[in-house]
Every structure is written in C-alpha cells, then in structure tokens.
C-alpha cells in the first residue's frame, strides 16, 4: 500500500513532457507572486485574483482598423484586451508533425544572418537538440546572435551554464523567490531575423520527432510565419527576456519583416498568469461558440470547466459537427482520469470524440468552418488558461487553414471513435486514485 501511495505521489509531482499535474476545479492554487494565493471557483475553475496590481504589458499598436478587419478578426483582438495586433500580409505554413517542424526549423535557422531567439518549455539532450546546436554553432561562427529562454523547472543552472559556454545567451525562466509548479514558461517559440517565426506544440526533445517512443507515435503540430505578424512574436519573446513590463532591448529587432502578400489575418498572442486577462480561454470559447458547419479540435488534455463543456455541448446541439481527437496512449495518468469524466456528457450531447490509436497526440489545434484556426502551446485545461505562460496565433481566412483541416481529417483515419457504449467508466479504485491526485494537486 505504501509503495502504491508513493508511486502516485511521484507521478503527480514529476513534470512530464508537456506540463505538470493539473489543478482541480475546486482546489486552491497559486497564480500570482509567491506571497499570494487564490481560490478557484467550482463553476469555472478560474482563479479569483486577490486585489493586487497586475503586471503591466507594453502597449502595442493596432495595425488594422475595425473596418479593415470586417468583423472577422476584431473579436479576437478585443479578447486579448487589445494588446496583440491583427496583421495582414503574413504567410503561414502548417507543419503537421514534429518531424516536419524540425526539418523546417533547421532550414530556416541555417538562413539566419542577424539573430535567433528561441523560447521552449522543454530542451532535452538528444538527436533533435544536437541537430539544432550544429546549425546554431555554425550561425554563431558567422556572427549571428543567439538567445534562448528555457523554463526553470524543466532545465537547471548547469544546463544554462553549458549553453552559455557554447556561446548561446541562455536564461532560465523562474520565479525570484521559489521554483513552483505554477507560473511555468510553457511557450514554444522561435524568431529568426525578425522575418520568420515558429510556434506550436513542439518542444526540443527526441520524442517530438519520434526518435524515442515513450507513448507510441507522437503527433504534434506547428506553424511557420513570414511577414508582418513576426513583429508580435519578437515582442512575445522579449516579454519574458525583459521580465514583462518594458521592452527596453526590443526596438532594434522590430519591423524587420520582408514584404509578403498573403490572404487573411494573423494574430499572434500570449497568455500570462499576471496580465489580468484570460485571453487563451476566451479565444477558445469564441472559436467554439462561433463555429457553424464544423469545429475540429486536437487536445492532449481535457480538463475543462463547466462553461467550456457547456459551450462544446451547445455547439453540437445546434448542429455543428464537433470532433475532438485525444490521445490513445496518455502521457499522464491524472490527466487521463480527469478527461474521462467529460467523455460521456460530451458524447451524449453529440460531440464526436476520437482516440488517436497510434500513440500520443500533443498538438493544440482548433479549426472551424474553413475560415478560422488557432495553433499554439495552449492546452485545453486550466493550467494553460490561468497558471502558465503560453502563446498561439489566431488565423482568419488564411490559406493554410485548408491544410490544417486536411491533416485532422487524415488523422481521423488512424483513430477509434468513443461511443456511449465503449466509454470506460471510472472504477471505484480509479475514483479513489483521482481523489488522491486532486488532493495532492491542491497542495502543490
């Protein structure tokens, strides 16, 4: 019995490949400074912020007027508190796997002439990192500046020192007073010369490119941006590099994008536990509520509050084809148990849930009606919504939306649909296990 308890405890407190144990909807959780705690509400799981001053963000100009946007992008602009501009003239390419992302990343890094900025939650030794380091060292020898931000829970001081010894200006993101499982830098972002940028779900580790197979085949996704919207990606990087309040070192790295002619609108955006906004959650809710013909979602985790679940059920009830692809081989026991609570209510409402049979799907993608999509690091759970730093991009009437849709439809061919008859119910032991996880999670 003791061995069982210790095994469960270890599973909770150890962070895996893409996040930590997750907050239960009624648990207490830190969301601000080390000296401040807050209590979640039972109906939404949202942290009730104490009366403290939120971290300021730099004012960013809006590059398109409401008339220019024609209603298609303006609502998402407003959901970010009008902090993140919406851009035209941005070309977007979709990478449907970690392998495709890695190939494109190496190709673009090799073209760097001035600077490379990278920000990743996980950076692990292995074939993927070695390939990237080969290119970075070649570019640094040519005078290219390289900066790297890594999460300070996943990487340690020795790692940062090793990176710095190789010529990379490396910083670890961590709170000044403590190392907490909350307020992690969960972003995945690369900016090259202010001309191109990558964001998505892919970290730097061999499982992401299927060199290793801890959970079967790994399915992920990312996007490559060229054009005006890269400016916001640079600013997102400096929000962390400079500590979030001022971008003193940023100006000379902005407005360097080469002219691009492309259809649609692109809005890179960030999520922070300190900005007083819930932009990522509101953007996902808007995607759900505005979907008409279809809404396709890939989500490694499904720990949603009542409002998000209701929105999904209402979308299906009004006739929207709602399809969700979830992992066939989960990477976290706790998250799999939490997700199973939602399966039957969603299925009974008409939401189609498919398990990715070959392994673990890690991509965080929404696409709807052939005209809207969002790709980024943001999971469909409260940790991404309230506790971590995240980034993503809203795409409106962008040509690669067709590629995103096609990828999801192709992935469905490798999936098994859950039905009301084959949803695995939580056993009595699993219910006790979930209670144990939840209680431990509330103390972290």
N, C-alpha and C positions, 0 to 999 in steps of 0.2 A: 504493500500500500504506500509506504514512504517513497519507494522508487517511482511509483506512478505519479505522486504529487510533485516530486522534484522534477520529473520529466516534463510535466505540464507547465510548471513554473518556468523552466528553462526555455520551453517553446515560446512562451509569451514574451519574456524579456529579451530574447535574442532577435535582433532585426534581421529580416531576410533580404532577398534580392531587391525588393522594391517598397519597403515600408516596415513599420513597426506594428506591434499589436495595437488593435484599434479601440477607440473609445466607445463604450456602450452608450445608448441614448440617454440613460438616466444617471450616468456616472459623473463625478467631479473630475475636472481636467484643467491643467494649466494652459492658458492661451496667451498670456502676456508676459510680463517680466517675471524673473524668478521669485519676486516677492509678492506676486499677485496670483490668486487662484480664482476660478469661476465655476459656476454650477450649470450643468446642462439642463434644458427643459425636456420633459418627457415627450412632448408632442413633436418636436423637430430635432432634438439632439443638438441644437445650436447653443453655443456658449453664451451665457449672459455676461456681457462685459461689465466690469466694475467701472466706476466713474474715474477713468484715468485718461490722460491726454494720449491720443493715438499718434503713432509715428507719422510724420509728415512725408509726403511724396512730392517730387518736383512737379511743377505744373508743366504739362505737355500740350503744345498747340494742337488744335484740331485741323487737320489738313483737308477735310471735306466738310462742306456745309450740310445742313439737314436736307436742303433741296438737292444737293449733289447725290446724297445717299438714297433719296427717294423712298425712305422708309425701310429699305432692305437691310441697311447696316446701322441705322441710327439707334435702334432699340438696344443693340449690344453695346454701342458706345455709351449710352446712358447707364447701362447696368454696371459699367466699370467706374461709375462716378465721374464720367467724362475725363478720365485720367489717361486713357490709351486711345490715340487717334486711329481712325479708319483710313486706309490708304487705297488708292488705285495704283495702276502701273506697277504691279508686283506679280511676278511669275511664280507659280507654286508647282513643285513636282512632288509626287507622293511616293514614298518608299514603303512597300507593303510588307517588308520583312526586315529583321535586324541585319541580315546579310546584305540586302540592297542598300540600307542606310550606310553600313560600314564601307561598302565599295564607293558610294557617292562621297562619303566623308573623306576618305583617303584621296580621292581625285581632287576635291576642292581644296583640301589642306595643301596639297602639292603646288597649287597655283598661288598660294599666299605670297604677297610681296611686302606687306607692311605690318600686319598684326593678326594674331589668332587669339580669340577669347573663348574659353571653354568652361562650362559650369555643369557639374554632374553629381548626382546623389551617390553613385557608386563608381569607383575606379579601382579595378582589381588587376593584379598581375595575371598575365596570360598572353595568348596569341593576339587578341584584339588590341590590348594596350601596347604590346611590342610593335605591332604594325603602325600604330599611331605615333609612337615615340620615334620610330625610324624616320617618318616624314617630318615630325616636329624638329628633330635634331638637324635634319638637312635644311629646313627653312631657317632655323636659328643661326646656322652657319652662314646663311645668306643675309643675315641682319634682321630677320623678322622677329618682332616682339611677341612673346607667348605668355599669356596669363591663364591660370587655372584656379577655379574655385571648386573645392570638394566639401562635402558635408563632414562636419567634425565628429559625428557619431560613427560614421562608417569608416573614415580614414583617421589616422593618428598623426602625431607630430613627426614621428620617424618617416612616415610616407611623405609629408610635406617637405621635410629636410632633404629627402632623396630627390624629389622633383626639383627643388631649388638648386641642388648640387649639379644637376644636369642642365641648368640654365633656364628653367621654367620658373616664372614668378608665381608661386603657388601659395594660396591662402586656404585655411580651413574655416568653414562657417560653423561657429558655435557661440552659444551664449557666454557672456563675460563671466558670470558667476557660477555656472554649473553646466554640466552636459546632461541634457534632458532628452527623453524620447519624443518630446513635443518640440515644436518650432524647428523642424529639420528643413534643410535645403533640399527639396525633392525635385528640383528642376533638372531638365536635360536640355542644354542649350550650347550651341557653338556659333560664333560670329567670326567671319573671315573678311578682313579688309573693309568692313562696313558695306560690303557688296553682296555677300551671301550669308545665309544663316540657316541652321538646322534646329528643329525642336520636335519633341515627340516622347515616346515611352522608353527609348533605348538608352540604357546605361553603358558603361565601358566594362565589359566582363564577358568571358567566353560563352556563357550560357545564352547571351543575347544574340550570338551569331551561330549557335548550335554546334560549337566546338565541344562543349560539355552539354550533358543532357540530364540535369537533376530532376526534371519533371516532364520527361518526354520531349517532343519537339516544341521549341519556344517560338511563339508567334507574336510579332511586335509591329510597330509602325512609326514612321516619322515623316516630316515634310522638309523640303528644301525651298527656301525663299530667296528670290533675287529681285532687287528693286527697292522702291521707296520704303516698304514696311520693315526693312532691315534696321532702319533707324531705331525703332522701338525695341528691337532685340538687343541692340547695343546698350540702350538705356536700361533695359532689364538687367543686363549683366552688371552694370555699374551701380545699380541699386544695392546689390549685395557687396560689390567690391568696396564701395564707399560707405557702406553702413546704412544706406537707405534714405537719408534725409537730404543730402546735397550731392550733386554730380560734378564736383569740382574738377575732376580729371577727365571729364567726358566730352567736352565740346569739340575738341580736335578730331575725335573719332566719329563724329556725326556727319550726316549729309554727304556721304561718300559714294552712295549707290550710283551705279551706271544706269543710264536711261533704259527703261524697259516698257514695252507696250503690251499690256495684258488686260483681259476682261475681268470684271468683277471687283470686289472689295476684299481687303485683308486687314484683320485687326489682331496683331499680337497683343497679348495681355498677361498680366501677372496676378498672382494671388498671394497675399501676405497675412499672417496672423495678427499683424499690428496696424493695418490700414483702416480698420473700422468698416470694411466692406466685405460682402460675401459674393464677389463677382463671379467666381467659377460656378458656384451653386446656382446663382441666378441665371447665368448663361445656359447651363444645362436645363434648368426649368423652362426657360424660354424656348429652347430647342424642342423640348417635349410638348409644350403647350401650343406651339405654332405649327407643328407637323400636321400635314393634311393627308397626303396619299400614303406616305410611309416614313418610318423612323427606324434606322438601324443603329445598333449600339454594340460595341465590343467593350467588355469590362472585366478586368481580372478580379475585382472585388465588388460585392453588392451588400453594402451596409448603409442602407438608406433610411431616412426619417419618413414620418407619415405623409408629409407634404409631397415629397418626391414620389413615393409609392402611389399616392392618390393621383398625381399627375400622369404617371405611366398608365394606370388603370383607366383613367378618363380618356386618354388618347386612344387606347384600344376600343373602349366603349363607343367612341364617336365614329369608329370605322377606320381609323388609321392602322395600317399594318405595322405593328411594333414588334421588332425582332431584336433579341439580345443574345449575344454569344458570350459564354462564360467558360472558364477553364474546365477541361475534362480531368486534369490532374492538378488540383490546387497546390499552391506552394506553402500555404499557412492553414493549419488545422482550425484555428479560431475563426478565421475569415470564412472558411468553408461552412462551418456550423452556423455562423450568423447569416450567411447568404441563404441557407436552406429555409430559414424562417419566412423568407419572402417569396419563395417559388410558387407555392400553391395559390396564395391570393392573387398574384400576378397572372398565373396561367388561367385561373377561373375567370379573370376579367378579360381574357383574350390576348394577353401578351404571350408571344412565342419565345420560349427560352430554349437555346441550343447549347449543348456541351461540346467543346472542341475536343474531339476524341483523341487526336494525336498527342496532346500534351497540355501545355500551359499557354493561354492567351494573355498577353501583358499589354496589348495596345489599348489606348484610351481614345476611342473614336466615336463621334456621333455624326450621322449624315441623314438628311431628310429632303424629300421632295425634289431631288436633282438640283437644288439651289443653295443649300446650307450645309456646312460641316464644321466641326471643330476637332482638332488634333492637338495633343499635348501630353503633359505629365500628370494630368489631374484624374485621379481615380473617382469612381462613383461611391464615395464614402466620406464620412465626416472628418477624417483625418486630413484629407486633401482640401476639404471645404473650409476648415477652421484652424487647423493646427500646423500646417506646413507651408513653406514657400513653394509655389508652383508656377508653371507657365503654359500657355497654349496659344492657339490662333483660331479666330473665327474666320471662316471662308464663306463668302457670299457670291454666288454666280461665278465662281472660279472654275475654269475648265477641268481641273484635276478632280473635281467632285465626282465626275463620271468614273475615274479610276478608283476612288475610294469605294464607291458603290459596287463596282465590279469585283473588287477584292473581297468585300464582305459576302457577296453572293457566291463567289468561288469558295470561300472558306466554309460556307454552309454545307457544301458538298462533303466535307470531312467531319460533319457534326452529327450528333444524335439529339433529337428533339425530346425534351422533357414533356410529359403529359400529366394530367391529374392522376393517372393510374400508375405512373412509374416514378413520381417524385419520392425520394427517400425521406421518410419521416424520421424525426429525431427520436432515437431510443431513449429510454429512461437514463441510461448511463451517459449518453451524449448530452442530454439536457442538464445533468449534473456537471458534466465537463464544461458546458457553455457557461453555467453559473460561476464555476470556479474561474474560468478565464476572465469573465466580466468583472468579478470581484478583484482579481489581481490587476486587471487593466485600470480599474478605478483608483488604485493606489499608486500608479506609476506617474 
